[in-house]
Amino acid sequence: MNASLEAGQSGRVPLEFSDHHGALSILGFWLFLASDVVLFSCLFAVYASYGMRTAGGPTPMQLFHYGPALAETLLLLCSSFACGLCVYQLRRRSTNGTTAWLAVTMLLGLGFVAMEAHEFASYVASGATWHKSAFLSAFFTLVGTHGLHVSFGLLWAASLLVQLRRHGLNAVSARKLYVFSLYWHFLDIIWVFIFSAVYLVGRIS
């Protein structure tokens, strides 16, 4: 349906939907994202159950600060916006524009991962390690799993940049870029829930 709408507006089918195999691959990736929703739902449920079990260790209010969490959120939201512009340039079939905005997406994502790694290191340095309490175990598992997903996304984006420089835009690279954009926006949505359920609730509880 989306492909038909794009075709009607621009007069041509988007590259990523230009062959039947590509469309099926995109559908398959939606199913993968559905399984990831189940994974994160379970992690959120665990955190909700153990988030207040500090075992005499640091509490969420003592541990979390708005500044770093807001900075991480801003970086990831901006990276998601840049990823949207990357897809826009893809639809315009501009290799240079697509490459440029994908690189911006990567840089912002790297900034997010660097800040999260620094956050984790500061917690560990202060003695707030993952085995200190059930709260910290749930926190590191939930936020760390998201961070690993973002790190994987950065490696994926780097491989896409190499393919774009070597082969330019075609049906295969367009499909891979589009699927990557779905993945990246999904991670952005998950982070909004993490920011709300972990950092905001933690500071007011």
N, C-alpha and C positions, 0 to 999 in steps of 0.2 A: 504494500500500500504506500509506504514512504517512497519507495523507488518510483512508483507510478506518479506520485505527486511531484517529485523532483523532475521527472521527465517532462511532465506537463508544464512546469514553470520554466525550465531552462531549455527544453527541446532535446535534451539528451539524457540518457540514463547515467547516474553516477558510476565512476569506474569500478567501485567496490561491488556494485550489483550488476555489472555488465555480463557476468556469466553465471550459470546455474550453480556450479560448484562453489563459487564465492559466496553466493547467497546462503547456501546450506551451511557453509563454514561459519558465517555470522550467526545463524540460528543456533548452531552448536555452541558457540561461545556464550550466547545468552543463557544456555542451560548450565554452562560452567559457572557463570556469575550467580545463578540461582543456588548452586551448591555452596558457593562462597558466602551467600547470605545466610545459609543454614549454619556454616562454621562460625561466623561472627555473632549470630544470634545466640549460639551456645556460649560463646565467650562472654557476651554481655550478660547472659543469665548467671554465669558463674560469678562475674564481678558484682552483680546486684546482690547475690547471696552472701558474698564474703567481703564486700567493700568496707564494712564497719568492724571487721574482726582484726583488730590491730595487734592483739597479744602484747599490749604494753609498749609497742613500738610507735613510730611516728604515725599520726593520723593524716587523712587527706588534707585537712585544713592546714596542718603544719608543713606538709610536704609541697603542696601545689602553690604556684604563684601565677597570677593572671598574665604577667608580662610575657614570659617565654611561650605559654600556651597560645596567647593571642598572636604572637609573631609566627609561630608554626602554622596556625590557622590561616593567617594572611598569605604566607608563602604558598600553601597548598591551594588555596582558593585562586590565587593569581596564576598558579601553574595550570589549574583546570581551565581558566579563562584563555590562557595561551594555547592550551590544547584545542579548545574550541576554534580559535583563529587558525590553528594548523589545519583542522578539517575544512574550514572555510576556504583556505588556500588550495587544499586538495580538490574541493569541488570546482574551483576556478582553473584547476589543472596547472597550477604554477609550482614547478619544482622548487625554485628558489624560495618562494614564500613559505611553502610547506616545510622545507628544511630549516628555515630561519626560526619559525615559530615552534617547531619541534625541539630545536636547540634551546630556546628560551624556556620551554616546558621542563626540559632536563635540568637546566641551571637552577630554576626555582625548586624543583624536586630535590636536587642535591642540597640546597640550602635547608630544606625541611629535614632531611635525613641527618645532616650535620648538627642541627639544633637539637633534634631528638636524641642523638648519640651523646651530645654534651649534657643534656638533661639527665639521661640515664647514668652517665658517669658521675655527675654531681650527687645523685641519690646514693649511689654505691659508695662514694667517698665519704659520705656522711653516716654510713652504716646502714642505710635503708636498702638492704639487698633483698633479692626475691624470696629467700628462705626465712626472712625475719618474721613474717606474719602471713596469714591467709590473704589479707588485703593486698600486700605487696606482690605476692605470687600471682594473684588474679590481675593486678595492674600490669605487671611486666609481661604477662602472657597476652593480654588483650592488646595493649599498645605496641608491644614488641612484634606481635603477629602482623599488625597493620604496617609497622615499619619495614618488616621483611617484604611484605607485598609491594611497598613503594620502592624498595631497593631493587627488587626483581623488575619492576616497571622501568626503572632507570636503565638497567642492562638491556631490556627489550628495546627501549627508545634508542639506545646507542647502536644496537644492531640495525634498527630501521634507518638511522642516519647513514650508516655505511652502505646499506642497500640503495638508498636514494642517491647517494653520490655516485655509485657505480652504474646503476641501471635506470635512474630517473623514475618518473611516475608511469606505472602500467597497472593492469587489472590486479595483479598479485600484490604489488607494493601498496596499492590503494586499499585493498581489503585488509592487509596487515595493519596499516595506519588507522583505519576505521575501527578495527577490533581493539587496537591499543587505546584509542580514545574512549571506548566504552569502559575498558578496564580502569583507566585513569580517573574518569568521572565517578565511577563506582567507589574508588578509594577515597575520593573527595567527600562523597556522601557519608561513607563510614566514619571519616574523621569528624564530620560535623556531629554525628551521634556520640563519638568518643569525647569530643570537647564538651558537649552538653552534659552527658551522663557521668563523666569522670571528673573533669576539671571544674566545671561550673557547680555541679551538685556537691563535689568534694569541698569546695570553698565555702558553701553556705550551710553544710550539714553540721 
